[in-house]
Amino acid sequence: MFFLEANFPCYYPHAQLHGGVDIAGQMVDFLAAKSGSARPYNIRRVADTPDICSIDNFLNAGDCDSVLARAAHIENEQPPEVRLKRDSTGFSFEMPIRGDALLTQIASDIDRVVGMTNDLAITFRFRRYAAGESHCAHLDEYEMAGRRLVVTAILYLNNTEGGGETHFPHAKPAPLRIEPRQGRLSIWFNCRPDGSSEPASLHESLPVTKGTKSTITTFIYKKIEDYAAARAASPAF
């Protein structure tokens, strides 16, 4: 007996989830290659527990500068719908995605690399650390609208002259420090495949010793019943 062919209808997500193949991504890559605008990513897995990967040059320098300019505009204008926050963890606010073509594209590209859409993709969290500022060790464990924060993706917008590494003290096979570099994207799973919390995802932002560190972060929320299949099909891991 020979199994020759399997066909599925145009609604391919089930085949993608169960087969573990990024069908949608391959379609996009094919069309992008035909148009001459393909954006290949060199994805490096940098820890086994928790699952952490890093992508250098995810965003080019010009686009990083554009995001920084938008952040500066919000800081200067202080629109009433955006709450600005300043404390020991630096300067931060929720940067609206809707209506901004570049931020919308960045969010879409991150979803595609992670292999799952963010059910609550409304803002990026912009944060800027000055020299001496840091963020103590913590877990990204939150629930909102019946969904869990399952993946964190942080995009570094500038080269930090000293310090500011994202530190995972319990990562395996060894503790990990990710150096902030312009255009670098770091992604990690906050939950295990069964949906339970991953204690090894404990992380901190080490103190900046020279210069500044600016980032935007997206927190990907999913219903826990949708999480396992989406994680298994993730092209990043």
C-alpha positions as CSV (number, residue, x, y, z in Angstrom):
1,M,0.0,0.0,0.0
2,F,1.3,3.4,-0.9
3,F,0.2,6.8,0.3
4,L,0.6,9.0,-2.7
5,E,-1.1,12.3,-2.0
6,A,-3.1,14.3,0.6
7,N,-5.2,17.3,-0.4
8,F,-6.7,19.9,1.9
9,P,-9.0,22.8,1.1
10,C,-8.0,26.4,0.8
11,Y,-8.5,26.8,4.6
12,Y,-5.0,25.5,5.5
13,P,-4.5,26.4,9.2
14,H,-5.4,22.9,10.4
15,A,-2.9,21.3,8.1
16,Q,-0.3,23.9,9.2
17,L,-1.0,23.3,12.9
18,H,-1.1,19.5,12.7
19,G,1.7,19.1,10.2
20,G,4.1,21.5,11.9
21,V,4.9,23.2,8.6
22,D,4.7,27.0,8.2
23,I,2.6,27.0,5.1
24,A,1.5,30.6,5.3
25,G,5.1,31.7,5.7
26,Q,6.3,29.7,2.7
27,M,3.6,31.3,0.6
28,V,4.7,34.7,1.7
29,D,8.4,33.9,1.1
30,F,7.6,32.6,-2.4
31,L,5.7,35.8,-3.3
32,A,8.3,38.0,-1.7
33,A,11.1,36.2,-3.6
34,K,9.2,36.7,-6.9
35,S,8.9,40.4,-6.1
36,G,12.5,40.7,-5.2
37,S,11.8,41.8,-1.6
38,A,12.4,38.7,0.4
39,R,13.5,39.2,4.0
40,P,15.3,36.1,5.2
41,Y,15.9,35.9,8.9
42,N,18.8,34.1,10.5
43,I,17.1,32.6,13.6
44,R,19.5,31.5,16.4
45,R,18.3,29.3,19.2
46,V,20.2,30.6,22.2
47,A,18.6,28.5,25.1
48,D,16.8,25.2,25.4
49,T,14.9,26.1,28.6
50,P,13.1,28.3,28.3
51,D,12.8,28.3,24.5
52,I,14.7,31.5,23.5
53,C,15.7,32.6,20.1
54,S,17.5,35.7,18.8
55,I,17.3,37.3,15.3
56,D,19.9,39.9,14.4
57,N,19.0,42.7,11.9
58,F,15.3,41.9,12.3
59,L,14.7,45.6,11.8
60,N,17.0,47.9,9.8
61,A,18.7,51.0,11.3
62,G,16.4,53.4,9.4
63,D,13.2,51.8,10.7
64,C,14.6,51.6,14.3
65,D,15.3,55.4,14.1
66,S,11.7,55.9,12.8
67,V,10.3,54.1,15.8
68,L,12.6,56.1,18.1
69,A,11.4,59.3,16.4
70,R,7.7,58.3,17.0
71,A,8.5,57.6,20.6
72,A,10.1,61.1,21.0
73,H,7.1,62.7,19.4
74,I,4.8,61.0,21.9
75,E,7.1,62.0,24.8
76,N,7.1,65.6,23.6
77,E,3.4,65.9,22.8
78,Q,2.1,63.9,25.7
79,P,-1.2,62.9,24.1
80,P,-3.9,62.4,26.8
81,E,-4.7,58.8,25.7
82,V,-1.1,57.7,26.4
83,R,0.1,57.3,30.0
84,L,3.7,58.2,30.4
85,K,5.6,56.5,33.2
86,R,9.0,57.3,34.8
87,D,10.5,55.2,37.6
88,S,13.6,53.1,38.4
89,T,12.8,50.9,35.4
90,G,13.2,53.9,33.1
91,F,10.8,55.8,30.9
92,S,7.9,53.8,29.4
93,F,4.5,54.0,27.8
94,E,2.2,51.9,25.6
95,M,2.8,52.9,22.0
96,P,-0.4,52.5,19.9
97,I,0.0,50.2,16.8
98,R,-3.2,51.0,14.9
99,G,-2.8,53.6,12.2
100,D,1.0,53.4,12.1
101,A,2.1,51.4,9.0
102,L,5.6,50.6,10.3
103,L,4.4,49.4,13.7
104,T,1.7,47.3,12.0
105,Q,4.3,45.7,9.8
106,I,6.6,45.0,12.7
107,A,3.8,43.4,14.7
108,S,2.9,41.2,11.6
109,D,6.5,40.2,11.1
110,I,6.9,39.2,14.7
111,D,3.7,37.1,14.6
112,R,4.9,35.4,11.5
113,V,8.3,34.5,13.0
114,V,6.7,33.3,16.3
115,G,4.1,31.4,14.3
116,M,1.1,32.7,16.1
117,T,-1.0,35.8,16.0
118,N,-1.3,38.0,19.1
119,D,-5.0,38.0,20.2
120,L,-4.5,41.3,22.0
121,A,-2.2,43.2,19.6
122,I,-3.0,46.8,20.5
123,T,0.3,48.4,21.6
124,F,4.0,48.0,21.8
125,R,5.5,48.8,25.2
126,F,8.2,51.3,24.6
127,R,10.9,51.6,27.3
128,R,14.1,53.6,27.6
129,Y,16.7,53.0,30.3
130,A,19.2,55.7,31.2
131,A,22.5,54.9,32.8
132,G,22.0,53.3,36.2
133,E,18.4,52.1,35.4
134,S,17.4,48.5,35.3
135,H,14.5,46.1,35.8
136,C,14.6,43.5,38.6
137,A,14.1,39.8,37.9
138,H,10.5,38.8,37.1
139,L,8.2,36.4,35.2
140,D,5.9,37.6,32.4
141,E,2.8,36.0,33.9
142,Y,-0.4,37.7,33.2
143,E,-3.9,36.9,32.1
144,M,-6.2,39.3,30.2
145,A,-9.6,38.8,28.5
146,G,-9.4,35.0,29.0
147,R,-6.0,34.8,27.5
148,R,-2.5,34.0,28.8
149,L,0.7,35.9,28.1
150,V,2.5,33.0,26.4
151,V,5.4,34.7,24.4
152,T,7.5,37.8,24.9
153,A,9.2,39.4,22.0
154,I,11.6,42.4,22.6
155,L,13.1,44.5,19.9
156,Y,16.2,46.5,20.7
157,L,16.2,49.9,18.9
158,N,19.7,51.1,19.6
159,N,23.2,50.0,20.5
160,T,23.8,50.3,24.2
161,E,27.3,51.4,25.0
162,G,27.5,49.4,28.2
163,G,25.3,47.1,30.3
164,G,21.6,46.6,29.8
165,E,21.7,42.9,28.9
166,T,18.6,40.8,29.2
167,H,19.6,38.2,31.7
168,F,18.1,34.8,32.2
169,P,19.7,33.4,35.4
170,H,18.0,30.0,35.2
171,A,18.3,29.3,31.5
172,K,19.6,26.0,30.4
173,P,22.1,24.7,29.4
174,A,23.6,27.8,31.1
175,P,22.6,31.2,32.3
176,L,22.2,33.6,29.4
177,R,22.8,37.3,28.8
178,I,21.4,38.9,25.6
179,E,23.3,42.0,24.6
180,P,21.1,44.9,23.3
181,R,22.0,45.6,19.7
182,Q,20.1,47.8,17.3
183,G,17.6,45.7,15.2
184,R,18.0,42.5,17.3
185,L,14.8,40.7,18.2
186,S,14.7,38.3,21.1
187,I,11.8,35.9,21.6
188,W,11.0,33.5,24.5
189,F,8.1,31.3,25.7
190,N,6.8,32.1,29.1
191,C,4.8,28.8,29.2
192,R,5.6,25.2,28.8
193,P,4.0,23.2,26.0
194,D,1.2,22.1,28.4
195,G,0.4,25.7,29.2
196,S,1.9,25.7,32.7
197,S,4.3,28.5,33.8
198,E,7.9,28.2,32.8
199,P,10.0,29.2,35.9
200,A,13.2,29.3,33.8
201,S,11.8,32.3,31.9
202,L,12.6,34.5,34.9
203,H,14.6,37.4,33.5
204,E,15.9,40.9,34.3
205,S,17.3,43.9,32.5
206,L,20.7,44.5,34.0
207,P,21.7,48.1,34.8
208,V,22.8,50.3,31.9
209,T,26.3,51.4,32.6
210,K,26.8,53.8,29.7
211,G,24.5,55.3,27.2
212,T,20.8,54.4,26.9
213,K,18.8,51.3,26.0
214,S,15.6,51.7,24.1
215,T,13.2,48.8,23.2
216,I,9.7,48.0,22.1
217,T,8.1,44.8,23.4
218,T,5.1,42.9,22.4
219,F,3.4,40.4,24.7
220,I,1.6,37.7,22.8
221,Y,-1.6,36.5,24.4
222,K,-3.4,33.4,23.4
223,K,-6.2,31.2,24.7
224,I,-4.5,28.4,26.5
225,E,-6.5,25.8,24.5
226,D,-5.0,27.2,21.2
227,Y,-1.5,27.6,22.6
228,A,0.0,24.0,22.3
229,A,-0.8,23.5,18.7
230,A,0.5,27.0,17.7
231,R,3.7,26.5,19.7
232,A,4.3,23.1,18.0
233,A,4.1,24.7,14.6
234,S,6.3,27.7,15.5
235,P,8.9,28.3,12.7
236,A,11.2,30.0,15.2
237,F,11.8,26.9,17.2
